[in-house]
Amino acid sequence: MLSGQHALLAKSYLLATRMLVKMDEQQLGWMAADRARQLAESAGDILAVAESARQMAVLARKAGWHDQALSIALSAADHPDLRGIGRAGTAVRGLLVQSASYTLARRGDRDGMRELTDEAAAVAKELGGATLLRDHGGFSPLTVQLHKISAENHAGDPWAALDAARAISLKALPSVERRSRALGDIAVTYDRLGRRSDCVRTLLAAERCAPQETHARPATKSLISSLLVSGPTSTELRGLAERSGVLA
């Protein structure tokens, strides 16, 4: 009975962690992720333990602790317990490898990022192309391709990011949140390529897809702020800035 309660609490803390990460509340995120880990370990919930590690890796990366983020993600991916729980364990391993790949992208290691992204893609292919772990954002060949957009951008190759974006069918993504995130990453790509009008158009599409997600995401708000001061504005851009709380 107690084990079941701990498992439910672990999932609740993981949900809170994901929200705190999205809102860039790092200190509270660390507290929630650590609490999720403790409860998951107490419940013997291997998937939740691995997911708490992934969220800790994300938080470490956001803090600029790239070595720690890599160590957390790759150590969790190599944990032998994941090999004993079937396809779900394989999918979690893929998510953890993908997280490590993104950390290398943020560190500017393009070759390392691509090597680990290819490994994550191979894991997704091994699973037959199905989308698994929807409660954790989903893992499939499509979500790995989605990951490439942001990873290539941060590794310094927006043209490769654009190629990755062109290979994605937004309608095929598993959730509205994923579609909005993809559009936000594509907008960043256009901004880095100097395609200002395409950037604004894509941000507006993201807003139509998921207004709250677009208005609240710190990276999107930062991009909107940058657009406001880096060139001519339009009624559409100013309206988006107001709705996102960037303009009072």
N, C-alpha and C positions, 0 to 999 in steps of 0.2 A: 504493500500500500504506500509506504513512504517513498519507495523507489519511483512509483508512478507519479507521485506529487512532485518529486524532484525533477523528473523528466519534463513535466508540464511547466514548472517554473523556469527550467533551463530554456525552453522554447520561448517563453515570455521575455526572458532577459535578452535572448538573441534578437527577437523582434525589436526590443527597445534599443539594442546596440545598433542595428541597421538604421533605425531612424536617427539616432544621435550622430552616426557617421555621416549620414546624408546632410544633417544640419551643421556639420563641422564642430560638434560639441565633443572635443577629443577627451577631455578629462572625464566627463561623465560616461563617454563611450568605453574608456578603459575599465571603469568600475563595473559597468554592466557586462562587458565581455568576460571579465575575470569571474564575476559571480555566475555567469552562465557556464563557464568552464568547470567551476567547482561543483555546481549542481549536476551537470552532465556526467562528470566523473563519478559522483555519488550514485547516480542512477544507472551507471553502466551504459549510457547512451553514446555509442561510438560516433555516430554521425554528428550529434550535437557537440561532442568534444572537438571534432575536426572543424566544424563550422565556427566554433568559438575561437579556435586557433586562426582561422582565416580572417575573422574580423579583427583579431589582435594584430595580424600582419598588416591589414589595411591601416589600422591606427598608427602602427609604427612607421609605415611608409609616409603617411600624412604628416607625421612629426619630423620627417627627414632622417629617420633612423633606418637607412636602407639595409645595412648589414643585418640588423636585428629582424627586420621584416622578412628578408630572404631566409634567415635561419628558422624563423617560426613556421613559415609556409612550407619549406622543403622538408623540415623535420616531421611535420604533421603528415605530409604527403607520403613519406617513407614509413609511417608507423605500420607495423605488421597487422594490427587489429583491423585496418581497413580492408585487408585482403580476404578476410573471413566473412564479409557481409555482402558479398555478391556485387551486382551492378551498381547499387547505390554507393558502395564503398569506392568502386572504380571511378564513378562520376565525381565524388568528393575529391578524390586524388587529382582528377583533372582540373577542378576548380582551384585547388591549392597550387598546382603547377602554373596555372594561368595567373594567379595572384603574384607569384614570384616573377613571372615574365613581366608583368606590369611594373613591378618594383625596379627591374633592370631597365625598363624603358624610362622611368623617371630619373634613373641614374645616368642616362645617356648611353647605355650599353646596347646598341642596336643589334649587334650580332647575338649577344646573349639572349636578348628579348626574343628574337626570331627563333632561336634554337628551342627555347622553352615553349613558345607559342606553337611551334610545330609538334612538340611533344604532347601538348594539350589537345591539339587537333587529332593526333593519332589516337589518343585515349577516347575522344568523342567518336571517331570512326569505328573503333573497336566495339563501342556500345551500339552500333548499328544505326546511328543517326537519330534515335529517339531523344526527345527532351526529357531529361530526368531532373530531380531535385527542384521542382518548380517552387517549393517553399523557400529555397535558397537563391532564387533568381533564375534558376534553370541552367542546365548544361547540355550542350549539343554542338554539332558542327556549326550551326548557325550562330550560337552565342559566342563561340570562339572567334568566328569571323567578325562579329560585332566588337569583340575585345580588340581586334587588330586596329580598328580605326583610331581609338584613343592611344593605344600603345605606339603605333607608328608616328602619330603626332608628337607624343612626348619624347620619342627617340630621335626626332628631328627630320622625319621624312613625310611631309604632308601629302606629296604626290602618291606615295604608297598607301597612305590613309585614305585618299580619295579612291584609289583602286579597290581597296577593301570595302568601302562604302558602296561602290557601284555593284559589287557582287552580292549585296544583301537585298532581299525582299522585305520591306518593312512590315508588310501585312503578315508575313510568316513568323514574326517575332512573337514570343509567348505571352506578352502582356503589354498593356498601354504604357506602363512605366518603361519597359524596354524600348518601345518605339520612340518615346519622348527622349530617352537617353541617347539613342542612336542619332536622332535629329540634332540634339545638342552637340554631340561629338562631330557630326558632319559640319555644323555651323562653325565650330572651332577650326576645322580643316579649311573651310573657305576663307576664314579670317587670316589664317597663316599664309594662304596663297594670294592674299590681297584682293579677293573677290568679295568686296563689301556688300554689294546688293544681294548676292547669293547667300551670304551669311545672314543678313537680316531676314530675307525670305524664309530661310530654313528655321530660324528662331521663331518666327511667327507660326510656321507649321508645327513646331514642337509645342507651342502654346495652345494651338487648336487641339492637338492630340491629348495633352494632359496639362491644363492650366496650372494647377497647384504645384505639380512637379517642376514645371518650368519656372514659376515665380519663386519657388523656395530654394532651388538648387544653387549653392554658393558659386560654383564654377560658371553657371549661366549668368548669374547676376554680375560677376566680375567681367565677363565678356561684354555684356550690355554696357556696363560702365566704361569700358575701354572704347567701345564704338562711339559713345557719346562725345568723347574728348579727342578722338583720333581723326575726325573728318566731318564732312557735312552730315547733318541729321535729317530725318524725315518725320512726317507726322506719325507714320507707323512705328518707327523706332522710339520716338518720344512716348507714344502711347504704351508700348511694351515696357519701357523703363518705368513709367508711372505705375502700371499694374504690378510690376515686380518689386516695387518699393525702392527702386534705385533713384528715382526722382521724387521729391516730396510733392 
